């Protein structure tokens, strides 16, 4: 079902209930699709099997010793000149 934004705001609990029982509810703004309200179950299906941001970052290439040492050296150096 499609809802104009003002109607969706005024009847939000109904929009959510319909998302749970009938499927995704489309919200329009000035006649253009702006958002979709999904049930938690539908959202979980969409997210299933997809890695999180943390998983993506941890799955990056391994650092060799030279890169790890360069990062450790940089962490010990001030980021700017603080001499007065």
HUKA-V635271 format. One record per pair of residues at least 24 apart in sequence whose ideal C-beta (glycine too) atoms are under 10 Angstrom apart, sorted by the first residue. I is the first residue (numbers start at 1). J is the second residue. Records with the same first field share a line. If there is no record, write none. Layout:
# HUKA-V635271
I: J, J
This chain:
# HUKA-V635271
1: 25, 26, 37
2: 26, 27, 28, 33
3: 27, 28, 35, 37
4: 28, 29, 30, 31, 34
5: 29, 30, 34, 35
8: 34, 35, 37
12: 37
16: 40
19: 43
